[in-house]
Amino acid sequence: MPKTKYYNPQNDVVKLIDGKRIPVDPYNMYQALHAAPQTPARSGTEAASPAMIPPPQTEDVYFLFDGQYMTLVENYGQNTIVRRMPAVSGRQNEDGSFSYSKERQYMENTGPIPEGRHRIKLNTIRYIKDTSFLNRAACTATGVYNTLALRTGMPTVKLGSFPGGRTAWGEGSVDIKLDPQVARETGRDGLTVHGGWVPGSAGCIDLVNNDKEFFRQLERLRDKRDEIPLIVDYSQTLEKVRWQE
């Protein structure tokens, strides 16, 4: 049976899979993760997810997002390394939870990233620290203004390449290339992976305070590839979930 290794850095940003060591076939890691008992299946009779096909064996490195975690899976011969980072997508409900229903996936600027087999474009990594001083100042000012605007009912604005600065984006962002068919059906576009101070997004995958570890892994991987597969599947996710540190 192939071995599965679990990455556990000292700063504990990336967590083990609930501290359990589960020996699985590397190319069936996708099903094994979703079969874990800590994530009960959502009730109902929804159609099968478009992402419910295991990655082909040629894809030795890929990300999985299930509405609660962003998981990096690396297959090396008989060994599989799993790095699991808490993450969410879409805007919070009034009770602070997140929902990933089919209907919500169609809601532009509100719903989560749609299910499907997408790609993360490594040549689009952008960091706030690399932008100009004027751009960073504009981004920060926009964040302060928009916070007040949301409380008073005034219109929000977008200034700078990272409107809202680190509060909204964390360290930076990287583009997601949606599956063309999914993009046409849902009308979604312009989604990224980023961090920030408060969980939630307009549809991007938000790593909140796990973004430094995420980008560190991307920098390590982009020397050998331009894109990394991203599988998004909510079929085993609760109807409502909450941010988990």
C-alpha positions in Angstrom: 0.0 0.0 0.0 1.5 3.4 -0.9 2.4 5.7 1.9 0.8 9.0 2.7 2.9 11.7 4.3 1.3 14.6 6.2 3.1 17.9 6.3 3.1 19.6 9.7 5.1 22.9 9.8 6.1 24.3 13.2 3.9 27.3 12.8 0.9 25.0 12.4 -0.6 27.0 9.5 -1.1 23.9 7.5 -2.9 21.2 9.4 -3.0 17.5 9.3 -6.1 15.8 8.1 -7.6 15.8 11.6 -4.4 14.2 12.9 -5.2 10.9 11.2 -2.9 8.9 8.9 -4.9 7.3 6.2 -3.1 5.0 3.8 -4.7 5.4 0.3 -3.9 5.0 -3.3 -2.3 8.4 -4.3 -4.6 8.8 -7.3 -7.7 8.1 -5.3 -6.7 10.7 -2.6 -9.6 12.9 -3.9 -12.2 10.4 -2.9 -10.3 9.5 0.3 -10.3 13.1 1.5 -14.1 13.4 0.9 -14.8 10.1 2.5 -13.4 11.3 5.8 -16.1 11.1 8.6 -15.5 14.7 9.8 -17.3 16.1 6.8 -20.8 14.6 6.5 -22.5 14.6 3.1 -25.0 17.3 2.3 -28.6 16.1 2.3 -30.8 16.3 -0.8 -30.8 14.9 -4.3 -28.5 17.2 -6.0 -26.9 16.2 -9.3 -23.4 14.7 -9.2 -20.7 17.2 -9.1 -18.8 17.9 -12.4 -15.6 17.4 -10.4 -16.4 13.9 -9.2 -13.8 12.3 -11.4 -10.4 11.6 -9.9 -7.4 13.5 -11.5 -5.6 11.4 -14.1 -2.3 10.0 -13.1 -0.5 12.5 -15.2 -1.6 15.2 -12.7 0.8 14.5 -9.9 0.2 17.9 -8.2 -3.3 19.5 -7.8 -5.4 21.5 -5.4 -8.8 20.5 -3.9 -11.3 23.0 -2.5 -14.4 21.7 -0.7 -15.7 24.9 0.9 -13.8 24.4 4.1 -10.3 23.5 3.1 -7.8 24.2 0.3 -5.8 21.0 0.0 -2.6 20.6 -1.9 -1.9 17.0 -3.0 1.5 15.9 -4.4 2.1 12.4 -5.6 5.6 11.2 -5.9 5.8 7.5 -6.9 4.6 5.5 -3.9 4.3 8.6 -1.6 1.6 11.2 -1.3 2.1 14.5 0.6 -1.0 16.4 1.7 -1.1 20.0 2.9 -4.4 21.2 4.1 -5.3 24.9 4.7 -8.6 26.2 6.0 -10.4 28.4 3.3 -13.8 29.7 2.3 -15.5 31.2 -0.7 -18.3 33.7 -1.3 -19.9 36.1 1.1 -21.1 35.2 4.6 -24.7 34.7 5.4 -26.4 36.9 8.0 -25.5 34.3 10.7 -21.8 34.3 9.7 -21.9 30.9 7.9 -21.1 30.1 4.3 -23.3 28.3 1.8 -22.3 26.3 -1.3 -25.6 25.4 -3.0 -25.9 25.1 -6.7 -28.2 28.2 -6.8 -25.6 30.3 -4.8 -22.8 29.3 -7.2 -24.6 31.4 -9.9 -24.8 34.5 -7.8 -22.2 37.0 -9.1 -20.2 38.9 -6.5 -21.9 36.9 -3.8 -21.8 33.1 -4.3 -18.8 30.8 -4.0 -16.6 29.7 -6.8 -18.6 27.2 -9.0 -17.8 23.4 -8.8 -15.6 22.1 -11.6 -12.1 21.3 -12.7 -10.3 24.6 -13.0 -6.7 25.8 -13.2 -4.6 28.1 -11.0 -2.4 30.2 -13.3 1.0 30.5 -11.6 2.3 33.2 -13.9 -0.4 35.6 -12.5 0.9 35.7 -8.9 0.7 39.3 -7.6 1.9 40.6 -4.2 0.8 43.9 -2.6 4.3 44.5 -1.5 5.5 44.7 -5.1 3.1 47.6 -6.0 4.0 51.2 -5.9 3.6 53.4 -2.8 0.8 55.4 -4.4 -1.1 52.2 -5.3 -0.8 50.8 -1.8 -2.0 54.1 -0.4 -5.0 54.2 -2.7 -5.8 50.6 -1.8 -5.7 51.3 1.9 -7.8 54.5 1.6 -10.3 52.6 -0.5 -10.6 50.0 2.3 -11.2 52.6 5.0 -13.8 54.4 2.9 -15.7 51.3 1.8 -15.9 50.1 5.5 -17.6 53.4 6.3 -19.7 53.3 3.1 -21.1 49.9 3.9 -22.2 51.1 7.4 -23.9 54.3 6.1 -25.4 53.0 2.8 -23.1 55.1 0.6 -21.7 53.6 -2.7 -18.4 51.8 -2.5 -15.5 52.5 -4.8 -12.5 50.6 -6.3 -9.1 52.3 -6.4 -5.8 50.6 -7.0 -4.9 47.1 -8.0 -5.9 45.7 -4.6 -8.9 47.7 -3.4 -9.0 47.5 0.3 -5.3 46.6 0.7 -4.2 43.8 2.9 -7.5 43.9 4.8 -9.3 42.5 1.8 -6.5 40.7 0.0 -3.8 39.6 2.4 -0.4 39.1 0.8 -1.7 39.2 -2.8 -3.6 37.0 -5.3 -3.3 34.5 -8.1 -5.8 34.0 -11.0 -8.1 31.0 -11.4 -8.9 29.9 -14.9 -12.4 28.5 -14.7 -13.4 25.5 -16.8 -14.9 27.2 -20.0 -18.2 25.3 -19.8 -18.6 26.1 -16.1 -17.8 29.8 -16.8 -20.4 29.9 -19.6 -23.1 28.2 -17.6 -22.7 30.2 -14.4 -21.5 33.6 -15.9 -18.7 33.7 -13.4 -15.3 35.2 -14.2 -12.4 37.1 -12.7 -11.9 34.8 -9.6 -8.7 34.5 -7.7 -7.2 32.9 -4.6 -6.1 35.4 -1.9 -6.0 36.0 1.8 -7.3 38.8 4.0 -8.3 39.8 7.5 -12.0 38.8 7.5 -13.3 35.5 6.0 -15.4 35.9 2.9 -15.1 37.1 -0.7 -17.1 38.0 -3.9 -16.5 34.4 -5.1 -12.8 34.0 -4.8 -11.2 31.4 -2.6 -10.3 33.2 0.6 -7.5 31.7 2.7 -7.7 34.5 5.3 -4.5 34.1 7.4 -3.2 31.0 5.6 -2.1 32.9 2.5 1.6 33.2 3.3 1.9 29.4 3.4 -0.2 29.0 0.2 2.0 31.4 -1.8 5.1 29.8 -0.4 4.0 26.6 -1.9 3.1 28.2 -5.2 6.5 29.8 -5.5 8.1 26.4 -4.9 5.9 24.8 -7.6 6.0 27.3 -10.4 9.6 26.6 -11.3 8.4 23.5 -13.1 4.8 24.4 -14.3 2.7 27.2 -15.5 -0.7 26.0 -14.1 -1.9 23.7 -11.3 -5.3 21.8 -11.5 -7.9 23.0 -9.1 -10.8 20.7 -8.3 -13.8 22.4 -6.6 -16.4 20.0 -5.2 -19.0 20.7 -2.5 -20.9 17.3 -2.7 -19.6 16.2 0.7 -19.9 19.7 2.4 -22.6 20.7 4.9 -25.3 23.1 3.7 -23.8 25.7 6.0 -20.2 25.8 7.2 -18.3 28.2 9.4 -14.7 29.5 9.1 -12.3 27.2 10.9 -8.9 28.5 12.1 
